[in-house]
Amino acid sequence: MRITIKIACLFLTVLMLLGVSACAGGGGGVDESSENIVTNPFESTPDRESLEYENEYTRQHLEFVAGEDYKKLCADGGGLASDVAANYEDAKLNYVNGTWQAISKASATLGEGKIELINEYEILVTKLMQNTSAEEGFTGSFEKNYLEAVIGLLKGVKTELSDANKAVDFFTGEDLEKAEEYAEKLDKILIKLQKLDGVSDEEATGLYGDAVKQVKELFETDFIKGNEKFLKSVKGFLGKAAKVTGFASDKLTIVVDEYLMYQAMAKTGEEWESVWSSISSEAKSAASSVSEKKLRESYEKIAECIDKIIARTKAYRSDNASGIFLTVLETGAETVRDLALSAGYKAWDEIMKCWPVGQAVRTGLVAGVGVANLLANCDDIAYYGQMLIGYGRLGECAYVVLEKAGKELESKKTYNSALLFDKAFNIYKEIQLSACDCTISYCTAIVDNPLGYIFKYTSDDQITQTYIIQIYKADWLPLRCHGLQKIINNGGHVVGYNGNVYYFKLSAESVEDTGTNANFTVNSNVSNDLICRSSEGKETVIAKTNATGGIYICGEKLYYRKQDYKWYSIGFDGKGESLALSGQIIGDLSVKGMLIVKTNEGDIYGTDFGGNRINLLPAGYTGVSADDSYYYNYRFDSKGYYFYRYSFENDKNELIGEANIPEKGDMGRNLDDICVSNNGIYFLIGYYAGTGYFFQEGCIYYLAFETGEVSLVVNDDITLPMMYLADGEDTKYLYYYNTQSVLGVELFKGSINENVRRINLTTGETDTVSFPLCGEGVPFINGGKLQVLLDGKNSPTDMLTDDMIKKMGYTASLGFDDNGNALYHQFAEIVGDNYYVSIMQVVPDDKSSLGWRQGYRRVSTRLYRISNDGEETELIYEY
């Protein structure tokens, strides 16, 4: 009985991979019965629940389908490919001088031989099908597939070993203890993988990659490594795959690698095949619905090409998958990812050996040669023109498939429907990009030829100019239906991007040791290291430069300020540092790859990833907030405030409302705080007076986006120019100060007050509550804790507790002690699943005091990484 219980302990934690337990959350709208992308080889466990990765993957695709980019895409119909083809045909250019007659006389040159072309769409379809083949599919999900294989493998073994008598044969004595230790370690890894909500595909892949690395390390422990019977049992569950490959390795990690490669080769990409089959069906349907012979034949030929390649792929996969696999294992790839990539290309090369035109295309792609250059005796203009017609036909059919996939995704909301939509989108995108390239090549070919020669190919209905096509292509290139690379905490001291974090590692000389009010002067002449830190903790020095952070990321470049308001940019490889812009960066719009800058003259403009300047607002306007479509802003005069929103699409700054709020007596007026909600803007107007221009009183107003009307929300003796909007599940509250009993937060880190007023924005009722009010996202010290208000929550989140401070080696608590010593945060920022907190320890220093302003001496400054569950604390560096 003892053995049975311990075996159960070993594999109970494995179930965590299959879906989080009730305490950690689950579903997320994904059908739990949906299948995974890798077929489960273990017949004893056919039903596996989705990982949180699948929920996030599905959510991102649903969000894309509901977004503006997809709506605009759907409004295009067949997109550029269809439009250009229509223009080409309307001008009858394909009939001039017999376009296809010229093409049909051509032949593709491959090695010493030539291949006669029979179907004019053969090259085009082959190229597109290869460009969208399986190699992209399993490089993007390899780590996930690896973990899924581990799930199935261990579940299968668990089923076998649930018999106590059999278990004795595998685990005895110390092996059982190691099994439990292994289970605990694996459990911690798996729990981390559930925290993928809201992260990009690249970040998720990074997390899975870390987990794969750790799982492999666990597999190589003495327990696994020294147990041949366990490994033998594992191989037994691989069934047919084991018979095909032999799996001669004596390491479990390699066995799993081999199995995944076999699966990749055996599948080639089911979603890819399904979408292309659907495009073929749409082409056949289109052929049956038109009467014009040439048009009908073009659809039929496209369908014929697609069906032929799919049929050959299926046949070759069925007969030779094992042969391809064994060949791939001999490639000598250094890493599994390299093996996956080489496997993808190798598989297609093997398949295309009996598909000569496909082999010609592959040869051209590998060699960097355009498809047209592989043709002999070909009129380039005629060739590109004929290809444009083909892209138009394919674009129309692929669009119908994409639209159906989108509707199915919205209806079913399953992981499988998201996979199909993803493949349909990327195939449609490839058609559009290829159409752009073909159009540019066509126009270039015309320009490069004598006027008399090209006259027969031109008409009054001239094809769109090349530069317009290039703009269209630039819009398509960054468009993704999921996994947008998310920049986290842009503008902060620590910025996350693509699984890495970036920060400056300061030297001791870069900051003065003493300063009044604990403000320590930065020495701008000292060089500091700009660091890229991987998810594994490996640090790489990108550059040495005299900057201290914050850092912005935009368009594959890092931006930092070196002096005054001069911002420099540098590549991620540390090359090409240059002066990028002057002024103040006041925000970023990551979804558009844009930084928002206010010049010294007061103008506001955006700078995109190409360094292009997009003028937004002239001097006299103040920026507020931005979303995907608008940049909100305002201006003011003696009568009041005027609120606008700038449309990125229409390049217009439109008035959405005005607040007639005149100045009051001798007091000055200022717009002090703004909270933007989905339906409007809350703004706090403060009045100032006295020699120090101190805050006297204030009111809170609301501007409704829909009507443009402005209403008074709070006129209740506001005593501090600060408010906070909290969106509860059922109720929305607005918090504000109306009492003088303000507690100063230690060392000038904002203000909090445990007795503040709040208004229920649904009922209009107000009450006094105990609430540590501070600006949203601004960390503050409260009762020995470092806390922050986040995401419209009705209670603060702990970032750092007194117990954690003690574990870091500090003897004091956060805040002041009785002798005036202080321990506080220089900055505290949230990057993904971690807090990055710079903790500064200071003591009074009377020599640096100035009048009543106390001087301090810096004892130490340390940057820590703290996991947001509080379990991990790591010292990054100290100066």
Buried (B, 14 or more C-beta within 10 A) or exposed (E): EEBBEBBBBBBEBBBBBBBBEEEEBBEBEBBBEBBBBBEBBBEEBEEBBBBBBBBBBBBBBBEBBEBEBBEEBBEBEBBBBBBBBBBBBEBEBBEBEEBBEBBBBBBBBBEEEBBEBEBBBBBBBBBBBBBBBBBBBBBBBBBBBBBBBBBBBBBBBBBBBEEEEEBEEBBEEEBBEBBBBBBEBBBEBBBBBBBBEEBBBBBBBBBBBBBBBBBBEBBEBEBBBEBEEBBEBBBEBBEEBBEBBEBEBEBBBBBBBBBBBBBBBBBBBBBBBBBBBBBBBBBBEBBEEEEEEEBBBBBBBBBBBBBBBBEBBEEBBEEBBBEBBBBBBEBEBEEBEEBBBBBBBBBBBBBBEEBBBBBBBBBBBEEEEBBBEBBEEBBBBBBBBBBBBBBBBBBBBBBBBBBBBBEBBBEBBBBBBBBBBBBBBBBBBBBBBBBBBBBBBBBBBBEEBEEEEBEEBBBEEEBBEBEEBEEBBEBBEEBBBBBBBBBBBBBBBBBBBBBBBBBBBBBEEBBBBBBBBBEBEBBEEBEBBBBBBEBEEEEEEBBEBBBBBBBBBBBBBBBBBBEEBEBBBBBBEBEEBEEBBEBBBBBBBBBBBBBBBBBEEEBBBBBBBEEEEBEBBEEEBBBBBBEEBBBBBBBBEEEBBBBBBBEBEEEEBEEBBBBEBEEBEEBEBBBBBBBBBEEBBBBBBBBBBEEEEEBBBBBBBBBBBEEEEBEEBBEBEBBBBBBBBBBEEEEBBBBBBBBEEBEEBBBEBBBBBBBBBBBBBEEEEBEEBEBBBBBBEBBBBBEEBBBBBEEBBBEBBBBBBBEBBEEBEBEBBBBBEEEEBBBBBBBBBBBBBBBBBBBBBBEBBEEBBEEEEBBBBBEEBBBBBBBBEBEEBEEBBEB
